[in-house]
Amino acid sequence: MSTTTTPRPHRSRLRWLIPAVLLLVWLGIAGGGGPFAGKLSEVASTDASSFLPASAESTRADEIYAEFRDSDAIPAIVVAERDGGITPDDLAFLATESAGPPPIPSEDGQAAQMIVPIDSSVEVKDAVSDLRTALEGAPEGLTVHVTGPAGQAADLSAAFAGIDGLLLLVAGGVVLLILIVVYRSPLLPFVVILSAVFALSLASLLVYLLADAGTIALNGQSQGIMFILVFGAATDYALLLVARFREELRIQEDKYAAMRTAWRASLEPIAASAGTVILGVLCLLLSDLNSNRGLGPVAAIGIAASFVASMTFLPAALVLLGRVAFWPTRPKYEPGFDHDDLEQAHRFWSRIAGWVGSKPRPIWIVCSLVLVAFALLLPQFKASGVASSDLFLLQTDSKSGQQILGEHFDAGSGSPTVIIANESSLDAVTDAARIEGVTTVEPVTGPDGAPAVVDGQVALQATLSNPADSLDAEQTVERLRDAVHAVPGSDALVGGPTAVDLDTKDTATRDRTLIIPVVALVVLLVLIVLLRAIVAPILLMLTVIVSFAATLGVSSLLFNHVFGFPGADPVVPLFAFVFLVALGVDYNIFLMTRVREETKRVGTRTGTLRALTVTGGVITSAGIVLAATFSALAVIPLLFLAQLAFIVAFGVLLDALLVRSLVVPALTIDIGRKVWWPSALSRREPDTR
């Protein structure tokens, strides 16, 4: 029990002045940085080719191919279809409204297509929108769509449109609802939400400045993930600090002393949690994909901002409000009440802890078998990539156009694969490129009709029989590369939209193989430093990795047989691992730092049960909040984000409800004080194993 002393007048003024100044500082940050959350899309890119490294074959080929073209225009393919056959009036309308070359009718006469170049100096989405608007007046019975690289880019931009408003509204609403249920208070949830909003303002300002300066690559998916991370992390940190503050308000009468104790006790686990996630996402800097590499610092900035807001603004607001923050269920000061009495206030989790303590070995064995059973489904997870048109969960204009294009034309027309070769090898490369899956191979010609030559090199355009964004087309490009690379002295390079997609997926697969082990090692080292032990961190990492494998196993079952997804991008498992390991281990950090604190007083067994009792509610709430916020990503109608939302949400719940609640405490009790080896705690008594 603490004693209450009367503070000196100047100290008393300082105690409320510092929190008041912190509030004013954060109001200034929010006022200056808040508007930038809505401006991030202005500095975000959706151009897939810009995500590839300069060493990629498609990047090198496309850079050389640019010398053969008069402009850097992005092709939009206008495709029209009429059941009774295309009429002369239809062709006249298409030629007039699209201001492009004459339309090309299909062999069956049911459709027509034309390629409209979109100037890269203008906003693609705006140019495509204008084109689609002009085509709305099509003759009755004529169906017209705009597809191709420009059409898909415009639809991708539309999918991310309003991300700063819709995503924040959904995530904020879900978190607010959960907090009202958790706290049963009308005031405290808004303080926590305000902390997350202020953190987002700071993060948005920093990310905007870095992206605008070209220091980092920002895209829509990074922007959406940052929003979710900030809301989820800031709320999780707030739950931990608020819970500890509430405890101390029952033990100490002075709210300032209670906050000082709560802040010091919460600093280590929250800092460790934030540090783990920051280091984990910064491992993405090892990626060769600019999009992945850009997500690393963007996510790290978001987590850092969440940590700073949670440890400065939130305690300042809470200490000024004091017990009023918890109205109408204000925690009352109880003389004589101390930490040993806290278990009485958590009856449900006290019963859970009692059950775990009575049968630790059977509990962790049975739970582990369940996790392993789910993990055995992991090989069914299909992550070899999907067609670009399958990225959209809703039927888009470009997706509909691509389907019509594939029905009536060589599906790769309008998005040709590019071959660059030495002039002396033109005929040999042309012959080698005529493989299955390639319908035509034509050299790029100059004004005189002869093959154009730039610096001793020629360019060829190969039209594929499959849609340019399909997996079949990517396989054709792989065979095409093998064929033209085999031509002696050709120095052939293959680029174009399909090659860009292929190189992107190959690079993502390489990133996955490299980064996943690095993330696991980094998180393990953080746990070793935090817990001052080796055995406990290894056990925690093993449980989190098995939990990750189980999550992907369950996801494969649902994705393949319930949701009917066509597959997943190779980057999905990578992002899922980074977030689940970094975030999932958070709950074990929150638990085990409290276990270590209690072990110093009462031994490993009793300390574990007491830590589970007093942290069970808050960690479970944190898991539910984070799962709910990640689920909000599903409002963006893109396959990648919907899959990531489900995987992370399910995995977080699995970690918070099963691994942290049952497996970890049961294992800790069963192993006993040796779990702290080689620290002094492994030799400390008493330990009622």
Secondary structure by P-SEA (a helix, b strand, c coil): cbbbbbccaaaaaaaaaaaaaaaaaaaaaaaacaaaaaacccccccccccccccccaaaaaaaaaaaacccbbbbbbbbbbbcccccaaaaaaaaaaaccccccccccccbbbbbbbccccccaaaaaaaaaaaaccccccbbbbbbcaaaaaaaaaaaacccccaaaaaaaaaaaaaaaaacccccaaaaaaaaaaaaaaaaaaaaaaaaaaccccccaaaaaaaaaaaaaaaaaaaaaaaaaaaaaaaacccaaaaaaaaaaaaaaaaaaaaaaaaaaaacccccccaaaaaaaaaaaaaaaaaaaaaacaaaaaaaaacccccccccbbbbccccccccccccaaaaaaaaaaaacaaaaaaaaaaaaaaaaaacccccccccccccccccccaaaaaaaaaaacccccccbbbbbbbcccaaaaaaaaacccccccccccccccccccccccbbbbbbbbccccccaaaaaaaaaaaaaaaaccccccccccaaaaaaaaaaaaaaaaaccaaaaaaaaaaaaaaaacccaaaaaaaaaaaaaaaaaaaaaaaaacccccccccccaaaaaaaaaaaaaaaaaaaaaaaaaaaaaaccccaaaaaaaaaaaaaaaaaaaaaaaaaaacccccccaaaaaaaaaaaaaaaaaaccccccaaaaaaaaacccccccccccccccccc
